[in-house]
Amino acid sequence: MINVRRRFGFTIIELIAVVAIVGLLVAMLAPAVQSARDAARRMQCAGNLRQIGLALANYESVCRVFPFGVGADSDGSETTITSVNSRRFALHTQILPYLDQRAVYDLLNFSVEPFYPDTTGDPQVVTGNGPNESAAQTQIPLLLCPADFDRLGRPWGPNNYRSCNGSSWAGRAGDGMFGQITSIGPKDVRDGLSNTAAFSERIRGEDVQLPIDLHADLFGLPAPWTETTFRNWCDQLTYAQAAAAPIRNSNGGMTWLEGNMNWTRYNHVLTPGRPSCKNDLTWNGAAMTADSRHAGGVNLLLGDGATRFVSEQINPLVWRALASIAGNEAIGTDY
C-alpha cells in the first residue's frame, strides 16, 4: 500500500505573495475609505448648518426679524469690548432656545457684558465671578464641525459656525444679514433669501503663537489702508509675511458667547480658504474668511435655509455678491 503524505499550509513564497496582495488591496481601499469619511463629515457639517437655518427661521417667525450678529458697543467710533456698558452678545446666544438649548439660554445675564467682569477683552480662565461663565463653558455639539479638531486651551464652548456680516471689511456697518444691532426681516433682503449668505464655517484656532497657521490665525498690520489695498495685502499674504506681522490672534472660534469678529462672525472680503486679516487700527476693518477642513471648499447656509458646498475657486465677485442683502448683483446658480 502506497503511503501518500499530503502537504498543508503555505510556503514562505506563497505567504509573502498573499501579504503583498492584501497590502496592495488595503492601499487601494484606504483613499476610498478616507474619502467616504470626509464626505460623511461634510454632510454632517451641512446638517448642523441646516439646523441653524431652522433656528433662524423659527426665531424670525416669533420676532418678525432675524437676530443681530453682534450686540451694541458702548463707544462711538472705536470698538472697546472691555467696556462694562457693551452688550456684544453673539447671534448664537439669541437662537439657543431654538437649538434645544433653553437651559443654557436661561443661564445668561444679558444686562452685563458677555464676559463681565473680565477687563482683558480676551478671557482665558474661569474666575468664578462672571455671571455668564457657567453658560459660556457649555460645549454645544451643533456648533462644532466634525471635520475640525480641538486645539484651543480655553475653558469656553468653542464655535465653528459664523454669521455673515457682509461683503465689505466693515465690522459694524456690514451689508449682510447679521450686522451690529440689526433688525432685518425677510422683506429687507431684497436680493432674495435664496441668494444671500447667512452662515458659513471657519476652522478653530490653536491658541498658541507658533507655528503659523494661515488658515486658522488672524494677522494684523496697522497701516493707512483702503479696503482695496487691505484686501490685496491679505489675499497675497505668505507664511513669511504672516510671521512678520506684528499682530497675530490664534484664538479663533474660542467661544459662541460674544460677537467678536474672530469668534462668531465672518465676511466675504476674500474667497473661502484665503487668509484672515485685520486692520490693526480698528476692529472695524477685517477680512474674516470662511474656511474649513473639507477638501476644496466650505459649506454655506443661505438665508432660505438651504445649504450649498462652495468651492474655493468661486469667482470673488460672486462670493461678495452672495454676502449683501440688497446689492442687486448678478449671482446665478452655478457656484
Residue frames relative to the residue before (quaternion, step in Angstrom):
aa qw qx qy qz dx dy dz
M 1.0000 0.0000 0.0000 0.0000 0.00 0.00 0.00
I 0.3455 -0.7521 0.5258 0.1961 3.55 -0.81 1.03
N 0.2743 -0.7612 0.5705 0.1405 3.58 -0.85 1.03
V 0.1128 -0.8047 0.5820 0.0313 3.59 -0.42 1.26
R 0.1749 -0.7878 0.5846 0.0843 3.57 -0.67 1.09
R 0.2303 -0.7870 0.5621 0.1077 3.55 -0.69 1.13
R 0.3179 -0.7450 0.5598 0.1747 3.56 -1.06 0.83
F 0.1067 -0.7849 0.6089 0.0423 3.56 -0.91 0.98
G 0.7013 0.4542 -0.3366 0.4342 3.62 -1.24 0.53
F 0.5358 -0.6242 0.4772 0.3093 3.51 -1.39 -0.02
T 0.4373 -0.6190 0.5690 0.3191 3.47 -1.27 0.41
I 0.6776 -0.4728 0.3615 0.4321 3.57 -1.25 0.26
I 0.6446 0.5247 -0.3234 0.4524 3.59 0.95 -0.85
E 0.6651 0.4969 -0.3064 0.4657 3.58 0.91 -0.91
L 0.6497 0.5223 -0.3217 0.4490 3.58 0.96 -0.86
I 0.6425 0.5135 -0.3226 0.4684 3.58 0.97 -0.84
A 0.6473 0.5229 -0.3205 0.4527 3.58 0.99 -0.83
V 0.6530 0.5125 -0.3133 0.4612 3.59 0.97 -0.85
V 0.6543 0.5086 -0.3097 0.4661 3.56 0.93 -0.92
A 0.6481 0.5210 -0.3191 0.4546 3.58 0.98 -0.82
I 0.6578 0.5050 -0.3090 0.4657 3.56 0.98 -0.86
V 0.6484 0.5076 -0.3169 0.4707 3.60 0.96 -0.86
G 0.6485 0.5228 -0.3151 0.4548 3.56 0.97 -0.86
L 0.6469 0.5197 -0.3124 0.4625 3.55 1.01 -0.82
L 0.6527 0.5121 -0.3122 0.4628 3.56 1.00 -0.86
V 0.6424 0.5158 -0.3228 0.4659 3.57 0.99 -0.85
A 0.6515 0.5202 -0.3115 0.4560 3.57 0.96 -0.89
M 0.6688 0.4924 -0.2985 0.4703 3.57 1.05 -0.75
L 0.7050 0.4722 -0.2651 0.4580 3.58 1.04 -0.78
A 0.5611 0.6537 -0.3874 0.3283 3.60 1.06 -0.71
P 0.6781 0.4675 -0.3278 0.4628 3.67 0.78 -0.82
A 0.6373 0.5256 -0.3341 0.4537 3.57 1.03 -0.73
V 0.6447 0.5103 -0.3165 0.4730 3.58 1.01 -0.83
Q 0.6609 0.5011 -0.3052 0.4680 3.58 0.94 -0.91
S 0.6407 0.5250 -0.3202 0.4597 3.56 1.01 -0.81
A 0.6458 0.5137 -0.3156 0.4684 3.57 1.02 -0.80
R 0.6410 0.5138 -0.3212 0.4711 3.58 1.02 -0.79
D 0.6521 0.5125 -0.3155 0.4611 3.57 0.94 -0.88
A 0.6511 0.5111 -0.3154 0.4642 3.57 0.98 -0.83
A 0.6424 0.5195 -0.3233 0.4614 3.59 1.02 -0.78
R 0.6518 0.5000 -0.3161 0.4745 3.59 0.98 -0.82
R 0.6424 0.5247 -0.3234 0.4554 3.57 0.98 -0.82
M 0.6547 0.5041 -0.3038 0.4744 3.57 1.02 -0.81
Q 0.6482 0.5039 -0.3210 0.4720 3.59 1.00 -0.78
C 0.6202 0.5367 -0.3283 0.4685 3.56 1.07 -0.79
A 0.6500 0.4969 -0.3115 0.4833 3.59 0.95 -0.86
G 0.6280 0.5381 -0.3326 0.4532 3.59 1.06 -0.72
N 0.6166 0.5330 -0.3414 0.4681 3.58 1.05 -0.72
L 0.6613 0.5013 -0.3044 0.4676 3.56 0.97 -0.87
R 0.6274 0.5264 -0.3459 0.4578 3.59 1.02 -0.70
Q 0.6269 0.5228 -0.3333 0.4718 3.59 1.07 -0.69
I 0.6248 0.5085 -0.3319 0.4908 3.57 1.07 -0.70
G 0.6351 0.5291 -0.3255 0.4591 3.58 1.00 -0.79
L 0.6431 0.5061 -0.3189 0.4781 3.58 1.01 -0.77
A 0.6347 0.5211 -0.3264 0.4680 3.59 1.03 -0.78
L 0.6384 0.5175 -0.3275 0.4664 3.60 1.00 -0.77
A 0.6535 0.5104 -0.3110 0.4645 3.57 0.97 -0.85
N 0.6630 0.4954 -0.3073 0.4696 3.59 0.96 -0.81
Y 0.6129 0.5349 -0.3398 0.4721 3.57 1.06 -0.74
E 0.6808 0.4953 -0.2893 0.4555 3.56 0.88 -0.97
S 0.6416 0.5319 -0.3336 0.4406 3.59 1.00 -0.74
V 0.6807 0.4545 -0.2774 0.5031 3.58 1.17 -0.57
C 0.7994 0.3309 -0.1449 0.4801 3.58 0.79 -1.04
R 0.3862 -0.7513 0.4430 0.3002 3.59 1.32 -0.29
V 0.7265 0.2331 -0.2233 0.6067 3.58 1.27 0.22
F 0.5134 -0.6038 0.4993 0.3501 3.55 -1.28 0.28
P 0.5745 -0.5904 0.4198 0.3808 3.62 -1.11 0.47
F 0.5198 -0.6149 0.4791 0.3496 3.57 -1.21 0.43
G 0.5737 -0.6130 0.4277 0.3348 3.56 -1.25 0.46
V 0.7792 -0.0463 0.0579 0.6223 3.55 1.10 -0.75
G 0.5004 -0.6733 0.4673 0.2793 3.54 -1.10 0.76
A 0.7440 -0.4686 0.2908 0.3772 3.52 -1.37 0.02
D 0.3363 -0.6537 0.6337 0.2408 3.50 -1.34 0.55
S 0.4602 -0.6826 0.4888 0.2887 3.53 -1.21 0.42
D 0.6589 0.5226 -0.2999 0.4503 3.56 1.26 -0.27
G 0.5867 -0.5978 0.4190 0.3506 3.55 -1.25 -0.17
S 0.8672 0.1065 -0.0313 0.4854 3.56 -0.05 -1.30
E 0.7593 0.3198 -0.1835 0.5361 3.59 1.15 -0.48
T 0.4591 -0.6768 0.5085 0.2696 3.54 -1.17 0.62
T 0.0078 0.7835 -0.6196 0.0463 3.56 -0.70 1.11
I 0.1405 -0.8530 0.4978 0.0701 3.55 0.22 1.27
T 0.6238 0.5450 -0.3528 0.4352 3.60 1.22 -0.17
S 0.4653 0.6856 -0.4523 0.3300 3.59 1.22 -0.10
V 0.4718 -0.6884 0.4740 0.2807 3.57 -0.91 0.90
N 0.6638 0.4981 -0.3074 0.4656 3.58 1.24 -0.26
S 0.5148 0.6336 -0.4253 0.3908 3.58 1.25 0.01
R 0.1146 -0.7708 0.6232 0.0663 3.55 -1.14 0.69
R 0.1261 0.8544 -0.4886 0.1238 3.54 0.81 1.10
F 0.1421 0.8004 -0.5644 0.1438 3.57 0.75 1.01
A 0.4746 -0.6892 0.4819 0.2598 3.55 -1.08 0.83
L 0.6667 -0.4709 0.3998 0.4171 3.54 -1.31 0.33
H 0.6045 0.6089 -0.3485 0.3774 3.56 0.98 -0.86
T 0.6379 0.5374 -0.3370 0.4367 3.59 1.02 -0.74
Q 0.6758 0.5267 -0.2951 0.4228 3.57 1.04 -0.74
I 0.7392 0.3970 -0.2345 0.4910 3.59 1.10 -0.57
L 0.3227 0.7792 -0.4875 0.2260 3.60 1.25 0.13
P 0.6664 0.5020 -0.3380 0.4356 3.65 0.83 -0.81
Y 0.6989 0.4525 -0.2637 0.4871 3.60 1.16 -0.57
L 0.6427 0.4548 -0.3203 0.5267 3.56 1.37 0.15
D 0.5297 -0.6372 0.3848 0.4066 3.57 1.28 0.42
Q 0.5544 0.5806 -0.4010 0.4413 3.57 1.07 0.78
R 0.1326 0.8287 -0.5308 0.1176 3.56 0.99 0.82
A 0.6301 0.5492 -0.3433 0.4283 3.59 0.98 -0.77
V 0.6511 0.4908 -0.3124 0.4874 3.60 1.02 -0.77
Y 0.6253 0.5475 -0.3283 0.4490 3.57 0.99 -0.85
D 0.6793 0.5078 -0.2911 0.4427 3.58 0.93 -0.89
L 0.6107 0.5534 -0.3527 0.4432 3.60 1.22 -0.31
L 0.6157 0.6012 -0.3383 0.3807 3.58 1.19 -0.52
N 0.2050 -0.7401 0.6305 0.1128 3.51 -1.17 0.78
F 0.1836 -0.8326 0.5179 0.0698 3.57 -0.19 1.30
S 0.5605 0.6203 -0.3856 0.3903 3.60 1.25 -0.02
V 0.7116 0.3185 -0.2487 0.5748 3.59 1.28 0.01
E 0.6419 -0.4888 0.3819 0.4508 3.58 -1.24 0.14
P 0.6990 -0.5263 0.2688 0.4028 3.60 -1.06 0.69
F 0.8107 0.2161 -0.1082 0.5333 3.60 0.79 -0.99
Y 0.1703 0.7978 -0.5524 0.1714 3.59 1.10 0.64
P 0.6356 -0.1991 -0.7450 -0.0365 1.67 -1.94 1.62
D 0.2251 0.7944 -0.5356 0.1772 3.64 1.09 0.52
T 0.1666 -0.8059 0.5641 0.0684 3.57 -0.93 0.88
T 0.5492 0.6393 -0.3932 0.3675 3.60 1.24 0.11
G 0.3808 -0.7071 0.5017 0.3214 3.58 1.11 -0.64
D 0.7511 0.2428 -0.1593 0.5929 3.58 1.31 -0.06
P 0.0734 -0.8503 0.5199 0.0351 3.61 0.49 1.15
Q 0.1220 -0.8320 0.5408 0.0201 3.54 -0.79 1.03
V 0.7828 0.2329 -0.1272 0.5628 3.60 1.18 -0.42
V 0.4813 -0.6167 0.5348 0.3193 3.52 -1.31 0.39
T 0.2388 -0.8038 0.5317 0.1188 3.58 -0.56 1.15
G 0.4273 -0.6931 0.4732 0.3363 3.54 1.14 -0.63
N 0.6672 0.5032 -0.2886 0.4673 3.56 1.32 -0.20
G 0.6201 0.5850 -0.3412 0.3960 3.57 1.18 -0.42
P 0.4427 -0.7218 0.4623 0.2633 3.61 -0.72 0.98
N 0.7304 0.4075 -0.2366 0.4944 3.59 1.20 -0.45
E 0.4289 0.7378 -0.4462 0.2696 3.57 1.26 -0.03
S 0.6310 0.5435 -0.3442 0.4335 3.58 0.96 -0.78
A 0.6724 0.4746 -0.2903 0.4883 3.58 0.91 -0.91
A 0.6735 0.5328 -0.3009 0.4147 3.58 0.89 -0.95
Q 0.6406 0.5268 -0.3311 0.4500 3.59 1.15 -0.44
T 0.5381 0.6445 -0.3969 0.3709 3.58 1.24 -0.24
Q 0.2433 -0.7523 0.5963 0.1384 3.54 -0.80 1.02
I 0.1687 -0.7953 0.5803 0.0479 3.55 -0.68 1.17
P 0.3953 -0.7670 0.4455 0.2387 3.62 -0.25 1.23
L 0.6300 0.5628 -0.3424 0.4112 3.59 1.00 -0.74
L 0.6857 0.4740 -0.2797 0.4764 3.60 1.19 -0.44
L 0.6589 0.4875 -0.3002 0.4880 3.58 1.29 0.13
C 0.3458 -0.7249 0.5582 0.2080 3.57 -0.87 0.98
P 0.4515 -0.7193 0.4546 0.2687 3.63 -0.74 0.98
A 0.6084 0.5587 -0.3618 0.4322 3.60 1.20 -0.31
D 0.6523 0.4921 -0.3109 0.4855 3.58 1.20 -0.42
F 0.2141 -0.7631 0.5907 0.1512 3.57 -1.28 0.14
D 0.5512 -0.6604 0.4252 0.2815 3.51 -1.22 0.61
R 0.0362 0.7900 -0.6105 0.0446 3.56 -0.79 1.08
L 0.5147 0.6626 -0.4046 0.3636 3.56 1.30 -0.06
G 0.3080 -0.7639 0.5403 0.1722 3.54 -1.06 0.74
R 0.4765 0.6864 -0.4278 0.3447 3.57 1.26 0.24
P 0.5045 -0.6691 0.4530 0.3042 3.60 -1.14 0.49
W 0.5813 0.6355 -0.3569 0.3618 3.59 1.24 -0.21
G 0.5819 -0.5689 0.4513 0.3660 3.55 -1.25 0.48
P 0.3060 -0.7974 0.4912 0.1710 3.62 -0.50 1.13
N 0.2596 -0.7749 0.5681 0.0969 3.53 -1.34 0.22
N 0.1988 -0.7790 0.5855 0.1043 3.57 -1.04 0.86
Y 0.7333 0.4522 -0.2233 0.4561 3.59 1.12 -0.57
R 0.1572 -0.8302 0.5349 -0.0004 3.53 -0.67 1.22
S 0.3948 -0.6882 0.5534 0.2535 3.56 -1.10 0.72
C 0.4733 -0.7069 0.4619 0.2509 3.57 -1.03 0.85
N 0.2764 -0.7799 0.5480 0.1229 3.54 -0.70 1.17
G 0.7075 -0.4329 0.2726 0.4876 3.60 1.15 -0.45
S 0.6677 -0.5332 0.3772 0.3572 3.53 -1.34 -0.23
S 0.7015 0.4555 -0.2608 0.4821 3.60 1.22 -0.32
W 0.6349 -0.5487 0.3903 0.3788 3.53 -1.32 0.10
A 0.4341 0.7123 -0.4559 0.3104 3.61 1.25 -0.02
G 0.3217 -0.7677 0.5270 0.1715 3.56 -0.81 1.00
R 0.7463 0.3590 -0.2028 0.5225 3.55 1.18 -0.52
A 0.7937 0.2777 -0.1447 0.5215 3.56 0.57 -1.15
G 0.0921 0.8221 -0.5529 0.1003 3.57 0.69 1.05
D 0.3987 -0.7241 0.5125 0.2323 3.56 -1.18 0.54
G 0.5141 0.6485 -0.4115 0.3819 3.58 1.23 0.44
M 0.7465 -0.4105 0.2875 0.4376 3.55 -1.32 -0.15
F 0.8235 0.2358 -0.0677 0.5115 3.58 1.02 -0.77
G 0.1006 0.7959 -0.5829 0.1291 3.54 0.23 1.32
Q 0.7118 -0.4196 0.3324 0.4547 3.52 -1.26 -0.44
I 0.8470 -0.0665 -0.0165 0.5272 3.56 -0.80 1.14
T 0.2911 0.7460 -0.5426 0.2537 3.57 0.83 0.96
S 0.1122 -0.7503 0.6446 0.0945 3.55 -1.29 0.37
I 0.1245 0.8362 -0.5102 0.1580 3.53 0.63 1.22
G 0.1657 -0.7724 0.6080 0.0791 3.52 -0.95 0.96
P 0.7280 -0.4276 0.2908 0.4500 3.62 -1.23 0.18
K 0.6515 0.5316 -0.3277 0.4308 3.60 0.98 -0.77
D 0.6350 0.5379 -0.3284 0.4467 3.58 1.20 -0.49
V 0.6283 0.5034 -0.3359 0.4889 3.57 1.22 -0.38
R 0.0973 -0.8676 0.4869 0.0272 3.53 0.44 1.28
D 0.5857 0.5524 -0.3770 0.4580 3.59 1.23 -0.29
G 0.5361 -0.6108 0.4068 0.4172 3.57 1.27 -0.34
L 0.5204 -0.6627 0.4428 0.3064 3.56 -0.88 0.94
S 0.6641 0.5090 -0.3097 0.4516 3.60 1.05 -0.67
N 0.7103 0.4042 -0.2456 0.5213 3.59 1.29 -0.19
T 0.6771 0.4879 -0.2664 0.4822 3.57 1.27 0.19
A 0.4310 -0.7131 0.5004 0.2353 3.55 -0.86 1.02
A 0.1891 -0.7725 0.5972 0.1046 3.55 -1.06 0.82
F 0.7961 -0.0451 0.0898 0.5968 3.58 0.78 -1.07
S 0.0309 0.7399 -0.6692 -0.0613 3.51 -1.34 0.35
E 0.5270 -0.6463 0.4624 0.3012 3.55 -1.28 -0.16
R 0.0584 -0.7712 0.6320 0.0484 3.52 -1.32 0.36
I 0.5465 -0.6201 0.4648 0.3174 3.54 -1.10 0.81
R 0.4357 -0.6811 0.5226 0.2703 3.56 -1.06 0.79
G 0.5542 -0.6427 0.4309 0.3069 3.56 -1.18 0.62
E 0.4544 -0.6852 0.4996 0.2729 3.52 -1.34 0.00
D 0.4010 -0.7841 0.4155 0.2275 3.57 1.37 0.10
V 0.6534 0.4198 -0.3553 0.5203 3.59 1.10 0.62
Q 0.5513 -0.6498 0.4166 0.3168 3.55 -1.13 0.58
L 0.7803 0.1502 -0.0947 0.5996 3.59 1.14 -0.52
P 0.5656 -0.1762 -0.8052 -0.0252 1.57 -2.07 1.38
I 0.6442 -0.4962 0.4131 0.4100 3.54 -1.34 0.20
D 0.0479 -0.7748 0.6302 0.0141 3.57 -1.01 0.87
L 0.3007 -0.7983 0.4974 0.1579 3.58 -0.22 1.28
H 0.6851 0.4908 -0.2898 0.4537 3.60 1.14 -0.49
A 0.7785 0.3587 -0.1810 0.4822 3.60 0.98 -0.75
D 0.6896 0.5005 -0.2863 0.4381 3.59 1.05 -0.69
L 0.3138 -0.7117 0.5983 0.1928 3.52 -1.39 0.31
F 0.1542 -0.8237 0.5444 0.0364 3.56 -0.63 1.15
G 0.0944 -0.8240 0.5585 0.0125 3.56 -0.92 0.94
L 0.0095 -0.7761 0.6305 -0.0105 3.51 -1.16 0.69
P 0.3194 -0.7460 0.5450 0.2108 3.62 -0.66 1.01
A 0.2489 0.7482 -0.5764 0.2145 3.54 -0.71 1.08
P 0.5166 -0.6161 0.4773 0.3546 3.60 -1.19 0.37
W 0.0118 -0.8585 0.5119 -0.0275 3.56 0.60 1.20
T 0.2118 -0.6175 0.7143 0.2523 3.44 -1.49 0.21
E 0.6519 -0.5166 0.3457 0.4344 3.59 -1.14 0.32
T 0.6441 0.5340 -0.3236 0.4420 3.59 1.01 -0.74
T 0.6872 0.4604 -0.2956 0.4779 3.60 0.84 -0.92
F 0.6219 0.5389 -0.3324 0.4608 3.58 1.07 -0.71
R 0.6544 0.5127 -0.3108 0.4608 3.58 0.92 -0.93
N 0.6764 0.4968 -0.2994 0.4539 3.57 0.88 -0.91
W 0.6357 0.5266 -0.3336 0.4552 3.60 0.97 -0.82
C 0.6938 0.4771 -0.2800 0.4611 3.57 0.84 -0.97
D 0.6571 0.5336 -0.3107 0.4325 3.57 0.94 -0.91
Q 0.7550 0.3773 -0.1936 0.5001 3.58 1.05 -0.75
L 0.3434 0.7774 -0.4722 0.2341 3.57 1.28 0.19
T 0.1973 -0.7688 0.6003 0.0980 3.57 -0.90 0.99
Y 0.6820 -0.4615 0.3566 0.4412 3.57 -1.28 0.17
A 0.6510 0.5202 -0.3171 0.4528 3.58 0.95 -0.84
Q 0.6714 0.4785 -0.2984 0.4808 3.58 0.94 -0.87
A 0.6339 0.5310 -0.3295 0.4557 3.57 1.02 -0.78
A 0.6573 0.5101 -0.3124 0.4584 3.58 0.97 -0.82
A 0.7007 0.4599 -0.2607 0.4791 3.58 1.13 -0.65
A 0.4806 0.6704 -0.4434 0.3509 3.60 1.23 -0.23
P 0.4713 -0.7198 0.4263 0.2793 3.61 -0.75 0.97
I 0.7592 0.2808 -0.1705 0.5619 3.59 1.17 -0.44
R 0.1242 0.7707 -0.6207 0.0722 3.55 -0.99 0.87
N 0.1215 -0.7778 0.6152 0.0428 3.54 -0.75 1.11
S 0.1090 -0.8301 0.5466 0.0182 3.55 -0.71 1.09
N 0.5625 0.6230 -0.3739 0.3946 3.58 1.26 0.28
G 0.1777 0.8341 -0.5052 0.1320 3.58 1.14 0.59
G 0.8470 0.1450 -0.1287 0.4950 3.55 -0.97 0.92
M 0.3325 0.7896 -0.4734 0.2045 3.60 1.17 0.41
T 0.8092 0.0969 -0.0413 0.5780 3.60 1.19 -0.34
W 0.3488 -0.7003 0.5746 0.2404 3.55 -1.28 0.44
L 0.5212 0.7008 -0.3793 0.3053 3.59 1.29 -0.19
E 0.8227 0.2402 -0.0928 0.5068 3.55 0.76 -1.04
G 0.5034 -0.7106 0.4315 0.2354 3.54 -1.12 0.83
N 0.2222 0.7772 -0.5493 0.2116 3.58 1.12 0.56
M 0.5716 -0.6319 0.4047 0.3320 3.57 -0.96 0.91
N 0.6993 0.4687 -0.2753 0.4642 3.59 1.07 -0.67
W 0.7104 0.4575 -0.2565 0.4693 3.60 1.23 -0.12
T 0.8613 0.0799 0.0117 0.5016 3.59 0.78 -0.94
R 0.7352 0.3743 -0.2440 0.5098 3.62 1.19 -0.04
Y 0.0716 -0.7725 0.6277 0.0637 3.57 -1.31 0.24
N 0.1617 -0.7752 0.5943 0.1405 3.58 -1.30 0.08
H 0.5127 -0.6617 0.4748 0.2716 3.53 -1.36 0.14
V 0.1890 0.7922 -0.5525 0.1773 3.59 1.02 0.76
L 0.7837 0.1073 -0.0455 0.6101 3.58 1.05 -0.84
T 0.5839 -0.6007 0.4257 0.3420 3.55 -1.19 0.56
P 0.6929 -0.4985 0.3134 0.4162 3.62 -1.17 0.48
G 0.7927 0.3297 -0.2516 0.4468 3.52 -1.11 0.79
R 0.5677 0.5746 -0.3941 0.4384 3.59 1.26 -0.13
P 0.6600 -0.5096 0.3478 0.4285 3.66 -1.19 0.20
S 0.3221 -0.6965 0.5987 0.2295 3.54 -1.39 0.15
C 0.0163 -0.8145 0.5768 -0.0601 3.56 -0.90 0.99
K 0.1469 -0.7631 0.6154 0.1316 3.53 -1.32 0.25
N 0.4536 -0.6085 0.5720 0.3112 3.50 -1.26 0.57
D 0.3194 -0.8116 0.4506 0.1901 3.57 -0.27 1.16
L 0.5048 0.6190 -0.4446 0.4054 3.56 1.24 0.16
T 0.7976 -0.0442 0.0679 0.5977 3.59 1.16 -0.56
W 0.5004 -0.6237 0.5016 0.3301 3.56 -1.20 0.54
N 0.5693 0.6112 -0.3826 0.3949 3.58 1.25 -0.12
G 0.7095 0.3272 -0.2720 0.5617 3.58 1.20 0.48
A 0.2838 0.7741 -0.5120 0.2411 3.59 -0.20 1.23
A 0.1888 -0.6985 0.6707 0.1636 3.50 -1.33 0.49
M 0.0156 0.7963 -0.6007 0.0698 3.57 -0.11 1.32
T 0.1523 -0.8787 0.4523 0.0120 3.50 0.01 1.41
A 0.4812 -0.6365 0.5213 0.3028 3.55 -1.06 0.80
D 0.1259 0.7817 -0.5991 0.1186 3.56 -0.97 0.88
S 0.0414 -0.8042 0.5929 -0.0061 3.57 -1.16 0.50
R 0.4891 -0.6237 0.5096 0.3348 3.53 -1.36 -0.01
H 0.4456 0.6384 -0.4828 0.4010 3.58 1.23 0.38
A 0.5192 -0.6586 0.4440 0.3155 3.56 -0.93 0.81
G 0.8854 0.1736 -0.1170 0.4151 3.55 -0.87 1.00
G 0.8425 -0.0421 0.0395 0.5357 3.61 1.13 -0.07
V 0.4297 -0.6764 0.5375 0.2625 3.53 -1.35 -0.33
N 0.4680 -0.6133 0.5445 0.3292 3.53 -1.30 0.33
L 0.1146 -0.7891 0.6028 0.0268 3.55 -1.01 0.89
L 0.2228 -0.7446 0.6166 0.1253 3.55 -0.96 0.96
L 0.2522 -0.7691 0.5716 0.1345 3.56 -0.79 1.04
G 0.6935 -0.5208 0.3166 0.3842 3.54 -1.23 0.41
D 0.6783 0.4810 -0.2961 0.4700 3.59 1.16 -0.49
G 0.6284 -0.5688 0.3236 0.4205 3.58 1.30 0.11
A 0.5455 0.6051 -0.4057 0.4143 3.59 1.25 -0.11
T 0.2395 -0.7526 0.5916 0.1618 3.57 -1.21 0.52
R 0.0856 -0.7677 0.6339 0.0386 3.53 -1.17 0.70
F 0.3200 -0.6856 0.6039 0.2506 3.55 -1.20 0.52
V 0.1529 -0.8220 0.5479 0.0263 3.54 -0.55 1.24
S 0.4284 -0.7229 0.4916 0.2284 3.55 -0.80 1.06
E 0.5534 -0.5892 0.4766 0.3455 3.54 -1.22 0.56
Q 0.6610 0.5139 -0.2967 0.4592 3.59 1.23 -0.39
I 0.3273 0.7625 -0.5043 0.2391 3.61 1.21 0.20
N 0.5736 -0.5788 0.4552 0.3587 3.56 -1.13 0.69
P 0.4932 -0.6905 0.4340 0.3025 3.65 -0.69 1.01
L 0.6401 0.5239 -0.3345 0.4516 3.59 1.03 -0.72
V 0.6435 0.5026 -0.3213 0.4796 3.59 1.03 -0.75
W 0.6424 0.5298 -0.3212 0.4511 3.58 0.98 -0.87
R 0.6731 0.4711 -0.3015 0.4839 3.59 0.92 -0.83
A 0.6292 0.5431 -0.3363 0.4429 3.58 1.03 -0.75
L 0.6262 0.5537 -0.3386 0.4320 3.59 1.04 -0.69
A 0.6768 0.5363 -0.2941 0.4098 3.59 1.11 -0.61
S 0.6793 0.4958 -0.3038 0.4478 3.61 1.08 -0.56
I 0.4219 -0.7237 0.4921 0.2370 3.57 -1.13 0.64
A 0.8178 0.1429 -0.0510 0.5551 3.59 1.15 -0.46
G 0.3208 0.7868 -0.4767 0.2256 3.57 1.02 0.74
N 0.2797 -0.7918 0.4926 0.2284 3.56 1.29 -0.37
E 0.3530 0.7428 -0.5004 0.2706 3.58 1.09 0.72
A 0.5020 -0.6129 0.5148 0.3275 3.53 -1.30 0.40
I 0.0958 -0.8181 0.5668 0.0161 3.58 -0.71 1.08
G 0.1937 -0.7893 0.5541 0.1802 3.57 0.76 -1.01
T 0.5135 -0.6554 0.4674 0.2972 3.57 -1.29 -0.08
D 0.6353 0.5436 -0.3265 0.4409 3.58 1.23 -0.27
Y 0.4530 0.6519 -0.4984 0.3484 3.58 0.21 1.26
